[in-house]
Amino acid sequence: MMKSRAIGAGVAVAAASALAFVLVHVATKPEISVAATLPRGYSDTVFRAEPSQSALPISIGQYEQVNTQRSRNEKSWSGKLDESSDLFAFVQSAAPAALRGDGAAQFAISEALRLCEGVASLYRAAVAPEDVWSRHPGMTAGLLDSMQKDYALCHRFVSANPFVGLPVEAQSRDAGDWLDLAAADGYPAAEARKAYELMLVAIRAPAAAESQGTDATTREASDLLGRAMKAGGAEAWWFAGLALLAADFDPTAKERGASLVLLACRSGFDCGPLNWRNLLVRCNRLGDPDCPPDATVPYYLEREVGGDVYARAYALAENLTRDIGEHHAPMIDVSISATR
């Protein structure tokens, strides 16, 4: 089984360059598929976990109203992002809405830039992309394929700025800046994404340095997750799940995190192997025989959290999915203990 921080390590990929990080650090990251099946040996038994006192009881009227309003924009920009074959053109098309304060557009731009800023950095000094690929003869065919696809999505960023012609302050914004704007707008997925990044700051802190700063980071992440869950949505559940999975010092977080990742997959987040955004949770170790190219998220997620935890998380995701389908407000506990 992978070490418990395998999923958490993925944020370093997103922040600098998924590809550059993989090549330099040889990171291990799991991947998600649309079909979430119970691990072999487990029956499809309904498991209903009692919510803790910090779970979020949301009135169904409030939940449906906020979720309906948010989901229209989320589907619009997230769908366009997932379908785009040219992220440079996508960023240009989303920029006007983002400048008008549309949090969904701001978040989509930040996601595109997370990949493409790293790709641009990786290829900027190369005469041709093949020069980069040839430096790593030991990489798997799957990883080479990922690199080639990412280059195709982002190659225009190597020599151009998609924000040319916009106000000066917009021209210099990076992925983190756009994420901050989206979170400040109250966009749920952005709040959950920021919580995930904060958790990676917390787990990188030395164990002996259980300072007020680390506790404050964890509390801030919990607050962001609480706000994000009030509206929910597939992207918010995805990043909330990753945040909880990263909190390896909280023994209760794995099960809840895995259930939210599975809930996101069931709710419209593209969890298939062809979605470039799954670099956050994809196994990319060079030449690793335990990273089969056709493996799906249940394989990697079960390997990450263990069979017992995965089975309970699967059943909890079933319950959350049913609650939402029956128009019941889901009870989602996203609290994180700061005690190590």
Disulfide bonds with the S-S distance in Angstrom:
Cys116-Cys154 2.04
Cys265-Cys271 2.22
Cys283-Cys291 1.81
